[in-house]
Amino acid sequence: MAVNIRQARTDIEVIGNENIFYRHFTNAGEESLAVDGSITPVKYTLENLTDADKFILTRIDFLISVGDIVDINQFGNLTRLTNGLLFNVDGSRNLQTNGDLMLFLTDATIDSVKVEGLTQSIINGHWDVDKAFFNGLVCEKDKLYFEVRDNLSTISYIKATASGLKL
C-alpha cells in the first residue's frame, strides 16, 4: 500500500553512514583469540563501542588458520576443547569443535592447501544474524562477546569480527 507523502512521518531519525560499524572482537586492544584461557578465561568484546551504544547486529565473521589438516571433531588443529570458546549474544553457545563452529555459522568452509610443501587449513565463515532474526538483532555491547576458556595459543590465526548499525 502506497502512503501519501503528506501522511509520511517526519519524526523518524535517519540512520547514516556514521552508524554503520565493522569491528574486531578485542581484549585490551588485541584481536587474536589465540591465547591461553584455560586458567583464567579471556573475554573479547567490541571494545571501541561505548557502553551506551545499542546496535543492530547483522553479521559475525570468523576465521581460523592452522598448519595442518583439520578434523571435524577438533577445534582448529587442537583436540576437542574441554571448556570451549563461549559465544554470547544475550544467551550463549559453547563451541568445542570445528563441527560446532560449522553448525553455528550460516555459511562456512574448510579449505586445506599446500604452500611450499606445508599444509595449511583455513576455516572461514559467517553468521548472518539478519537472516536468522529477520533484519538483525538489537544488542548491547556488554551482552555480545567471545570468551576463550581453553588454551588456543598454538592456533596460527583466529579472529572474529562483528558488523551492524549503531542506534
N, C-alpha and C positions, 0 to 999 in steps of 0.2 A: 504494500500500500504506500503510495507516494504521500509525502507530507508537504503541505503548502509552506513555502519558505517563510511566510509571515507567522506561521504557527511553530516554527522551529525554536528550540530553547537557546538562549544566549548566555546562560549562567554556567555552562559547562567549560571547565578548563581544558585547554588543548595540551596534548602530550607532544612535546617537541623532541628534536634530536638529542638535546641535553639530558633527556630522561632515559635514553637507551643505554644499557650498560653491557659490557663483556668483561668479566673479572676472573682472575685466578683465585682458587682457594689457597689461602696462605696462613702460615703460622709465624709470627714475628717477621713478616716480610718474605719468608722462604716459601717458594712454590712447590718444591719437590716433596712428595709424600714418602720418599724413600728414607724413612727414619726408623729408629727402634722405639716403638711404643709399647713394648712388652712389659716393662716395669711401670712406667707412667704413661698413660695414653696421651697422644699428641693430637690436639684439635685444630682443624683447618677451617677457617671461616672466610667470608668476604670482608676482610679487614678494612678495605678502603671505602666501604659504605658506612655512613653514620648509623649509630644505633637507632636513630629516629626514622631512618629510611624504611618505608614499606615498599614492596615492589611486587610486580607480577613476574614470577619465574617462568621462563619459556623453554629453557634448554639447559641441560648439563652435558658437558663433553668430558670424555675420559680417555686417557692414553697410557698404555704400559708398553715398555720396550725392554726385552731381556735377551741375553746372549745364549739362547738355547731354544730348542723346540719345546713348546708348552703342551701340557695335558689339560683337559677339561676339569680334572679333579685337583689341579694345582692352583695356586694363586700366583700369577706371573710364572716364574720358574721355581717357586718355592712349594714345599709340601702344603697341603691344606692348612689354612690358618686355624689356630686354636681359638683365638679371641676375635679375630676378624677385623675388617675395615668397616666401621659403622658409618652409614649414611643416614642423616636425619633431615627431614623436612616436615616438622610438626608431626612426627611419628618416624620410627627408624626401620632400617633394613640392614642386616648384618651380612656382609659379603665375605665369604671364606674361600671361594674357589673361582676359577675362571668361568665355570658354568654358572655360578651365582651372578657374576658380573654380566655375562651374556644374557641371562634371563631378566636382569634389572634394566638393561639398556633396550631402547626400542629399535635400534639399528646398530649392529656390532659385527666386526670381522676380526679374524685372526689370520695374519699373514706371516709365513716363515720364508725367509730368503737367505741365500749365502752371499756374504760380502767378503771378498778376498779370502775365501775358504772358511769363513766363520759364519755359523748360523745365527741369525737374528730374528726373533719373533716380535711382532707388534700386535697388540690388542687395542683396537680403536673402536670407539662407538659413542653414541649419544642417547640421551633420554629426552625425547620430545615431550616436554611437560604440557605444551599447548595441545597436543593430540590426546594425551591421557586425561587432561582436565578441561578440555574444550576452552581454548584460548588462554591457558596458563593457570597458575596457582598463586594466589596472593600470599606472600610470606613476610616474615620479619627476619632481620639479619641474624638474631641470636638463635633462631629455630632452624637455620639451614647450615649444616656443617658436615665434614668428614672427620672421623676420629680414628687414627691409626692405633690399634690395640695389640699389635704383634710386631715382630722385627721385620721390617721391609727394607732395611738399609742396603741389602745386596741386590735389589732390583735396579737395573741400569737407569730407568726413566719411568716415573709415574707422576702424573699431574692430572688435575681436574679443573674445569672452568664452569662458570655459570653465565647465562645470558638472560636478559629480561628488560623490564621497564620500571624505573623508579616512579612511584606515585607521588 
